[in-house]
Amino acid sequence: MERTACGTLRETHKGEKVLLKGWVQKRRDLGGLIFIDFRDRSGIVQVVFNPEVSKEALAIAESVRTEYVLEVEGEVVAREAGTVNEQLATGEIEVLASDVRVLNKAKTPPFMIEDETDVAEDARLKHRYIDLRRKEMQDTFYIRHQATQVIRNFLNQDGFLEMETPILTKSTPEGARDYLVPSRVHDGGFYALPQSPQLFKQLIMMSGFEKYYQIARCFRDEDLRADRQPEFTQVDIEASFVTKEDIMTMTERMMTAVMKEVKGIDIETPFPRLSYEEAMERYGSDKPDTRFGLELVNISSIVENSGFQVFKNAVTSGGQVSAINVEGQAEDFSRKDIDKLTEDVKVYGAKGLAWLKVKDGELTGPIAKFFEGEEASSLKEALNAKDGDLLLFVADKTSVVHDSLGALRQKLADRLDLIDHSTFNFLWVIDWPLFEYNEDDGRYYAAHHPFTMPAAEDEQHLLDRPETVQAEAYDIVLNGYELGGGSLRIHKRDLQEKMFEALGFSKEEAEEQFGFLMEALDSGAPPHGGIAFGLDRLIMILANRTNLRDTILFPKTASASDLMTNAPGGVDESQLEELSLKLQKKK
Amino acid sequence: MERTACGTLRETHKGEKVLLKGWVQKRRDLGGLIFIDFRDRSGIVQVVFNPEVSKEALAIAESVRTEYVLEVEGEVVAREAGTVNEQLATGEIEVLASDVRVLNKAKTPPFMIEDETDVAEDARLKHRYIDLRRKEMQDTFYIRHQATQVIRNFLNQDGFLEMETPILTKSTPEGARDYLVPSRVHDGGFYALPQSPQLFKQLIMMSGFEKYYQIARCFRDEDLRADRQPEFTQVDIEASFVTKEDIMTMTERMMTAVMKEVKGIDIETPFPRLSYEEAMERYGSDKPDTRFGLELVNISSIVENSGFQVFKNAVTSGGQVSAINVEGQAEDFSRKDIDKLTEDVKVYGAKGLAWLKVKDGELTGPIAKFFEGEEASSLKEALNAKDGDLLLFVADKTSVVHDSLGALRQKLADRLDLIDHSTFNFLWVIDWPLFEYNEDDGRYYAAHHPFTMPAAEDEQHLLDRPETVQAEAYDIVLNGYELGGGSLRIHKRDLQEKMFEALGFSKEEAEEQFGFLMEALDSGAPPHGGIAFGLDRLIMILANRTNLRDTILFPKTASASDLMTNAPGGVDESQLEELSLKLQKKK
């Protein structure tokens, strides 16, 4: 007999003989009968063992426990009125078992397999094969499968070729820390696991393939945060002879397909575009969540001559003052509440959080006395402040103002429950700076990577005014998460050389590390550009999860361990000898 | 204007204005005109620069060289009669250029970009981005893309979920040599790159997903042969509640889809099945190429009392005598030729190669005198020997007989040009032994891997007669290549423990290395099985290539180097320090 999937049974199957294979979710003994919630990948159906149907089956059913693996034959029957289970897709019927075989036994699981779990994550990771049986995990990986196929089908139809780039590749010091793989054959030689296929996909363009994609594994040996994993999956795309507009439009069409097919949602295109500068000024973030307001307003020009020295000094010393109007919340935030918010912004380097409330058309609060007349009305007008509003200010260096108010904005949105979790706000952040200055190292780094094309009009300032140079780069943001980003790439050798020079590479260093790229740029390299985005994070958002680990089948902990297999582990001395390596004690 | 693909232009486009972007394949100056073979991913079209159309365009065209990247505007015109190029899909038309822009220059390529190349492979690998522009390379990677999508679509429709397993995993000493990745966080800890996702896919079954696949990167740090790469790609499949028959039938349907969609060929199913024993006896190989005859015939029973001591002794000492009838070739193989064949079989440990020829119904040759009367006629009958046939014999240990005649058979087929390269012979090899005895180590190893299910009737002999135990395993063979293989897996803990015991593991060693698997087997593990096959090798056969490296975008050399990027390379002392490692001189 062919197997039937448990979760597909409906009233229309009444009277059919079926063969089920799956797991005992739950067994209940009731009045001489045994009821089993029987589970397979497709769902759950109730199986009933009745001595009038088969005493033998009932006897076996008596011996089974949770998570036993069974094969059940029986007949689909309608449930009696009053016992219909509306929570269950199969709730109108049950299967009356005539025969049952135990395919495998199971020890009592270390935790229950149920939707809402409060089991410690370590236990879930150690027994991942049990955790993954929970419906919300099954659903997440179904979404992952589905989204992956939608993306592939879209790219295939758009003429992209799926291609594989090496995992054993070359270490390059620029960027995050590499995972290294010692070579047994080349003394002192190491491969590195790729942080992304960036150079290889550019070389694919120089190989004339024109449109490439890969769902690629990438690796970074960084200290992990909640939303980082040592290995992660990236949808990696590159095309030749394209404009920024081409890549952005293609990405929008792809995301539209994903949202439609996975979530059944129509999203609007084109996505809004914010310049980096505007994103920072209005949201204090380069990945703004636009599902709620609480926008930052720069009031520097209003307060540059203020009697409130803190504001005035911030502006005159080159910084700025920005504010958020927390509308209608003046009454709900006590001084203690605001003190707590002040602690929050201090984490980001802010020296303090100034505040005003609006009552009967007047500004109130300890610093209200500094704002009178025109300054007060300009302030109210700029912030659109009305009675009952709470105004929060940070006056500091620009980066501190942005970071602290950006974080505060997110915190307030959560506290005030301003976020509609059913919406998906995509947007682009464009007009990025090409370089970032690192004060510790006293040098410029590439804000994206050293292969990003500078804006044509800024090219001349690569060496003399690098801080002013904009990049032909674009990031895609969804609900406050950076989904991914891309750029046009440098496709001419002389510009690439100048870029390395701006990054402080000597000619020899550039040649040593990137000689093959330079040669390839000299071999007939087409103009090209692309994008890459994190699949794990996209799935996290699509599946309404908040923990990136829930979207990865066998993830690692914050200390990069696999608790199930106990990786990483020790190796034999002989394995190290073959690699000409010796362990040393950490200093 | 929208870009048009060069290779798509036909006579029907006559009169259309087009914008082309691509590479200069070749430039010819002829009677004041310039002709450029202009190439993009889709093919080649001839572009003509005529001073009567545009002097400016002609002037630019004069400056361009091979592999320059251009943007050309022009009009599609019919070629004059007599200048039509039938070798070219676009050969009936050409594009009369009205405008041209140089998008990038190119140095003279280190070798020509043409179909048939005799350039040294090292040069091709160093300048891989140039080698990949050749049409046969472009075609190979298009086939790779296409085959990959056919496989995925097939598996998706069959209800399989694509899932990703870790690349940073745990080292297990059983099997080939692992690539190791030192951990920065865990002192003395190492990850290993997976040789296959075997255990993870079994754990996915224990996680209740029932049908899994992955196009997975796998790694083996072995000394390389022509058909091995340190990293390779495997189509990895696993399913729960299945029989061997289910997996084999599914695989046959999948291969049918691949052959149909990629090659336009209908292949016959079910594929022939040979037991391991029959494959070895008839073809001297566990991956027989059945595109030609030259089968081995075991004549041991005929010669066990032979007057020819070499034959008799081989049989009585537990070995065997087998022969190949090289039909009609008696005249064409001189004694010198046969001496050469003898050298060939000695490589496989054979002490010699005996031969007979058939002439006028009689056996001739130096050893003919030993075979008379019934023995001679039995021999001729068994080998179906007719006048003009050459009979080749090896008498030795069974394994030597199989290996040497198996290799000889392949050699003869090449020499006699017996192979029809347009046919695709799939077959299954089944009934494998579960163990292989390694004489050097004096112990049994798992012939496939330690998780393979033994045949139910042999289970009782796991410990006392391991050499007799058969595996529930199957290999798929195509044209003499092992494409892949699979098995049902052990799904019960007690059997898995017995298996480890048979392999000489102590209880502690088994627990230490595979404790997590044993626990998972105890948690409600469903019966399951699967298959995996090498994508690189499949593509090699589909694309009619003979070098596996031609099917991998950026392959490594036989010493596991990437000649383009110079990986593996040295790393900074500080990187090693962070990993608590020190380099040692090789002993």
HADDOCK unambig.tbl for C-alpha pairs under 7 A between the chains (distance, minus, plus):
assign (segid A and resid 41 and name CA) (segid B and resid 208 and name CA) 6.25 0.50 0.50
assign (segid A and resid 41 and name CA) (segid B and resid 209 and name CA) 5.95 0.50 0.50
assign (segid A and resid 41 and name CA) (segid B and resid 210 and name CA) 6.75 0.50 0.50
assign (segid A and resid 67 and name CA) (segid B and resid 523 and name CA) 6.90 0.50 0.50
assign (segid A and resid 67 and name CA) (segid B and resid 524 and name CA) 5.25 0.50 0.50
assign (segid A and resid 68 and name CA) (segid B and resid 524 and name CA) 5.26 0.50 0.50
assign (segid A and resid 69 and name CA) (segid B and resid 524 and name CA) 5.75 0.50 0.50
assign (segid A and resid 69 and name CA) (segid B and resid 526 and name CA) 6.15 0.50 0.50
assign (segid A and resid 104 and name CA) (segid B and resid 524 and name CA) 6.06 0.50 0.50
assign (segid A and resid 104 and name CA) (segid B and resid 525 and name CA) 6.47 0.50 0.50
assign (segid A and resid 104 and name CA) (segid B and resid 526 and name CA) 6.65 0.50 0.50
assign (segid A and resid 105 and name CA) (segid B and resid 522 and name CA) 6.99 0.50 0.50
assign (segid A and resid 105 and name CA) (segid B and resid 524 and name CA) 5.77 0.50 0.50
assign (segid A and resid 106 and name CA) (segid B and resid 522 and name CA) 5.18 0.50 0.50
assign (segid A and resid 106 and name CA) (segid B and resid 523 and name CA) 4.54 0.50 0.50
assign (segid A and resid 106 and name CA) (segid B and resid 524 and name CA) 4.43 0.50 0.50
assign (segid A and resid 107 and name CA) (segid B and resid 522 and name CA) 5.90 0.50 0.50
assign (segid A and resid 107 and name CA) (segid B and resid 523 and name CA) 5.55 0.50 0.50
assign (segid A and resid 109 and name CA) (segid B and resid 523 and name CA) 6.55 0.50 0.50
assign (segid A and resid 129 and name CA) (segid B and resid 203 and name CA) 6.08 0.50 0.50
assign (segid A and resid 129 and name CA) (segid B and resid 204 and name CA) 6.79 0.50 0.50
assign (segid A and resid 129 and name CA) (segid B and resid 206 and name CA) 5.77 0.50 0.50
assign (segid A and resid 129 and name CA) (segid B and resid 207 and name CA) 4.21 0.50 0.50
assign (segid A and resid 129 and name CA) (segid B and resid 520 and name CA) 6.98 0.50 0.50
assign (segid A and resid 130 and name CA) (segid B and resid 207 and name CA) 5.90 0.50 0.50
assign (segid A and resid 132 and name CA) (segid B and resid 207 and name CA) 5.36 0.50 0.50
assign (segid A and resid 133 and name CA) (segid B and resid 207 and name CA) 5.29 0.50 0.50
assign (segid A and resid 133 and name CA) (segid B and resid 208 and name CA) 5.64 0.50 0.50
assign (segid A and resid 145 and name CA) (segid B and resid 161 and name CA) 5.87 0.50 0.50
assign (segid A and resid 145 and name CA) (segid B and resid 162 and name CA) 5.43 0.50 0.50
assign (segid A and resid 145 and name CA) (segid B and resid 163 and name CA) 6.78 0.50 0.50
assign (segid A and resid 161 and name CA) (segid B and resid 145 and name CA) 5.87 0.50 0.50
assign (segid A and resid 162 and name CA) (segid B and resid 145 and name CA) 5.44 0.50 0.50
assign (segid A and resid 163 and name CA) (segid B and resid 145 and name CA) 6.78 0.50 0.50
assign (segid A and resid 164 and name CA) (segid B and resid 553 and name CA) 6.80 0.50 0.50
assign (segid A and resid 165 and name CA) (segid B and resid 553 and name CA) 6.72 0.50 0.50
assign (segid A and resid 165 and name CA) (segid B and resid 554 and name CA) 6.61 0.50 0.50
assign (segid A and resid 166 and name CA) (segid B and resid 554 and name CA) 6.61 0.50 0.50
assign (segid A and resid 169 and name CA) (segid B and resid 567 and name CA) 5.86 0.50 0.50
assign (segid A and resid 169 and name CA) (segid B and resid 568 and name CA) 6.90 0.50 0.50
assign (segid A and resid 170 and name CA) (segid B and resid 565 and name CA) 6.73 0.50 0.50
assign (segid A and resid 170 and name CA) (segid B and resid 567 and name CA) 4.89 0.50 0.50
assign (segid A and resid 170 and name CA) (segid B and resid 568 and name CA) 5.95 0.50 0.50
assign (segid A and resid 170 and name CA) (segid B and resid 569 and name CA) 6.60 0.50 0.50
assign (segid A and resid 179 and name CA) (segid B and resid 181 and name CA) 6.87 0.50 0.50
assign (segid A and resid 180 and name CA) (segid B and resid 181 and name CA) 5.96 0.50 0.50
assign (segid A and resid 180 and name CA) (segid B and resid 182 and name CA) 6.98 0.50 0.50
assign (segid A and resid 181 and name CA) (segid B and resid 179 and name CA) 6.86 0.50 0.50
assign (segid A and resid 181 and name CA) (segid B and resid 180 and name CA) 5.95 0.50 0.50
assign (segid A and resid 181 and name CA) (segid B and resid 181 and name CA) 4.98 0.50 0.50
assign (segid A and resid 182 and name CA) (segid B and resid 180 and name CA) 6.98 0.50 0.50
assign (segid A and resid 183 and name CA) (segid B and resid 568 and name CA) 6.88 0.50 0.50
assign (segid A and resid 185 and name CA) (segid B and resid 559 and name CA) 6.86 0.50 0.50
assign (segid A and resid 188 and name CA) (segid B and resid 570 and name CA) 6.04 0.50 0.50
assign (segid A and resid 188 and name CA) (segid B and resid 583 and name CA) 6.58 0.50 0.50
assign (segid A and resid 189 and name CA) (segid B and resid 568 and name CA) 5.12 0.50 0.50
assign (segid A and resid 189 and name CA) (segid B and resid 569 and name CA) 4.68 0.50 0.50
assign (segid A and resid 189 and name CA) (segid B and resid 570 and name CA) 4.94 0.50 0.50
assign (segid A and resid 190 and name CA) (segid B and resid 568 and name CA) 4.80 0.50 0.50
assign (segid A and resid 190 and name CA) (segid B and resid 569 and name CA) 5.33 0.50 0.50
assign (segid A and resid 190 and name CA) (segid B and resid 570 and name CA) 6.04 0.50 0.50
assign (segid A and resid 190 and name CA) (segid B and resid 571 and name CA) 6.83 0.50 0.50
assign (segid A and resid 191 and name CA) (segid B and resid 567 and name CA) 6.07 0.50 0.50
assign (segid A and resid 191 and name CA) (segid B and resid 568 and name CA) 4.59 0.50 0.50
assign (segid A and resid 191 and name CA) (segid B and resid 569 and name CA) 6.66 0.50 0.50
assign (segid A and resid 203 and name CA) (segid B and resid 129 and name CA) 6.07 0.50 0.50
assign (segid A and resid 204 and name CA) (segid B and resid 129 and name CA) 6.80 0.50 0.50
assign (segid A and resid 206 and name CA) (segid B and resid 129 and name CA) 5.78 0.50 0.50
assign (segid A and resid 207 and name CA) (segid B and resid 129 and name CA) 4.23 0.50 0.50
assign (segid A and resid 207 and name CA) (segid B and resid 130 and name CA) 5.91 0.50 0.50
assign (segid A and resid 207 and name CA) (segid B and resid 132 and name CA) 5.35 0.50 0.50
assign (segid A and resid 207 and name CA) (segid B and resid 133 and name CA) 5.28 0.50 0.50
assign (segid A and resid 208 and name CA) (segid B and resid 41 and name CA) 6.27 0.50 0.50
assign (segid A and resid 208 and name CA) (segid B and resid 133 and name CA) 5.64 0.50 0.50
assign (segid A and resid 209 and name CA) (segid B and resid 41 and name CA) 5.96 0.50 0.50
assign (segid A and resid 210 and name CA) (segid B and resid 41 and name CA) 6.75 0.50 0.50
assign (segid A and resid 516 and name CA) (segid B and resid 564 and name CA) 6.31 0.50 0.50
assign (segid A and resid 516 and name CA) (segid B and resid 565 and name CA) 6.08 0.50 0.50
assign (segid A and resid 520 and name CA) (segid B and resid 129 and name CA) 6.97 0.50 0.50
assign (segid A and resid 522 and name CA) (segid B and resid 106 and name CA) 5.22 0.50 0.50
assign (segid A and resid 522 and name CA) (segid B and resid 107 and name CA) 5.93 0.50 0.50
assign (segid A and resid 523 and name CA) (segid B and resid 67 and name CA) 6.92 0.50 0.50
assign (segid A and resid 523 and name CA) (segid B and resid 106 and name CA) 4.54 0.50 0.50
assign (segid A and resid 523 and name CA) (segid B and resid 107 and name CA) 5.55 0.50 0.50
assign (segid A and resid 523 and name CA) (segid B and resid 109 and name CA) 6.56 0.50 0.50
assign (segid A and resid 524 and name CA) (segid B and resid 67 and name CA) 5.24 0.50 0.50
assign (segid A and resid 524 and name CA) (segid B and resid 68 and name CA) 5.28 0.50 0.50
assign (segid A and resid 524 and name CA) (segid B and resid 69 and name CA) 5.76 0.50 0.50
assign (segid A and resid 524 and name CA) (segid B and resid 104 and name CA) 6.09 0.50 0.50
assign (segid A and resid 524 and name CA) (segid B and resid 105 and name CA) 5.78 0.50 0.50
assign (segid A and resid 524 and name CA) (segid B and resid 106 and name CA) 4.44 0.50 0.50
assign (segid A and resid 525 and name CA) (segid B and resid 104 and name CA) 6.50 0.50 0.50
assign (segid A and resid 526 and name CA) (segid B and resid 69 and name CA) 6.15 0.50 0.50
assign (segid A and resid 526 and name CA) (segid B and resid 104 and name CA) 6.65 0.50 0.50
assign (segid A and resid 553 and name CA) (segid B and resid 164 and name CA) 6.81 0.50 0.50
assign (segid A and resid 553 and name CA) (segid B and resid 165 and name CA) 6.71 0.50 0.50
assign (segid A and resid 554 and name CA) (segid B and resid 165 and name CA) 6.62 0.50 0.50
assign (segid A and resid 554 and name CA) (segid B and resid 166 and name CA) 6.61 0.50 0.50
assign (segid A and resid 559 and name CA) (segid B and resid 185 and name CA) 6.87 0.50 0.50
assign (segid A and resid 564 and name CA) (segid B and resid 516 and name CA) 6.31 0.50 0.50
assign (segid A and resid 565 and name CA) (segid B and resid 170 and name CA) 6.72 0.50 0.50
assign (segid A and resid 565 and name CA) (segid B and resid 516 and name CA) 6.08 0.50 0.50
assign (segid A and resid 567 and name CA) (segid B and resid 169 and name CA) 5.86 0.50 0.50
assign (segid A and resid 567 and name CA) (segid B and resid 170 and name CA) 4.89 0.50 0.50
assign (segid A and resid 567 and name CA) (segid B and resid 191 and name CA) 6.07 0.50 0.50
assign (segid A and resid 568 and name CA) (segid B and resid 169 and name CA) 6.90 0.50 0.50
assign (segid A and resid 568 and name CA) (segid B and resid 170 and name CA) 5.94 0.50 0.50
assign (segid A and resid 568 and name CA) (segid B and resid 183 and name CA) 6.89 0.50 0.50
assign (segid A and resid 568 and name CA) (segid B and resid 189 and name CA) 5.13 0.50 0.50
assign (segid A and resid 568 and name CA) (segid B and resid 190 and name CA) 4.80 0.50 0.50
assign (segid A and resid 568 and name CA) (segid B and resid 191 and name CA) 4.57 0.50 0.50
assign (segid A and resid 569 and name CA) (segid B and resid 170 and name CA) 6.60 0.50 0.50
assign (segid A and resid 569 and name CA) (segid B and resid 189 and name CA) 4.68 0.50 0.50
assign (segid A and resid 569 and name CA) (segid B and resid 190 and name CA) 5.35 0.50 0.50
assign (segid A and resid 569 and name CA) (segid B and resid 191 and name CA) 6.66 0.50 0.50
assign (segid A and resid 570 and name CA) (segid B and resid 188 and name CA) 6.06 0.50 0.50
assign (segid A and resid 570 and name CA) (segid B and resid 189 and name CA) 4.95 0.50 0.50
assign (segid A and resid 570 and name CA) (segid B and resid 190 and name CA) 6.07 0.50 0.50
assign (segid A and resid 571 and name CA) (segid B and resid 190 and name CA) 6.84 0.50 0.50
assign (segid A and resid 580 and name CA) (segid B and resid 583 and name CA) 5.88 0.50 0.50
assign (segid A and resid 580 and name CA) (segid B and resid 584 and name CA) 4.91 0.50 0.50
assign (segid A and resid 580 and name CA) (segid B and resid 585 and name CA) 6.16 0.50 0.50
assign (segid A and resid 580 and name CA) (segid B and resid 586 and name CA) 5.61 0.50 0.50
assign (segid A and resid 581 and name CA) (segid B and resid 581 and name CA) 6.51 0.50 0.50
assign (segid A and resid 581 and name CA) (segid B and resid 582 and name CA) 5.69 0.50 0.50
assign (segid A and resid 581 and name CA) (segid B and resid 583 and name CA) 4.78 0.50 0.50
assign (segid A and resid 581 and name CA) (segid B and resid 584 and name CA) 5.47 0.50 0.50
assign (segid A and resid 582 and name CA) (segid B and resid 581 and name CA) 5.70 0.50 0.50
assign (segid A and resid 582 and name CA) (segid B and resid 582 and name CA) 5.21 0.50 0.50
assign (segid A and resid 582 and name CA) (segid B and resid 583 and name CA) 6.39 0.50 0.50
assign (segid A and resid 582 and name CA) (segid B and resid 584 and name CA) 6.69 0.50 0.50
assign (segid A and resid 583 and name CA) (segid B and resid 188 and name CA) 6.57 0.50 0.50
assign (segid A and resid 583 and name CA) (segid B and resid 580 and name CA) 5.89 0.50 0.50
assign (segid A and resid 583 and name CA) (segid B and resid 581 and name CA) 4.78 0.50 0.50
assign (segid A and resid 583 and name CA) (segid B and resid 582 and name CA) 6.37 0.50 0.50
assign (segid A and resid 584 and name CA) (segid B and resid 580 and name CA) 4.91 0.50 0.50
assign (segid A and resid 584 and name CA) (segid B and resid 581 and name CA) 5.47 0.50 0.50
assign (segid A and resid 584 and name CA) (segid B and resid 582 and name CA) 6.66 0.50 0.50
assign (segid A and resid 585 and name CA) (segid B and resid 580 and name CA) 6.16 0.50 0.50
assign (segid A and resid 586 and name CA) (segid B and resid 580 and name CA) 5.61 0.50 0.50
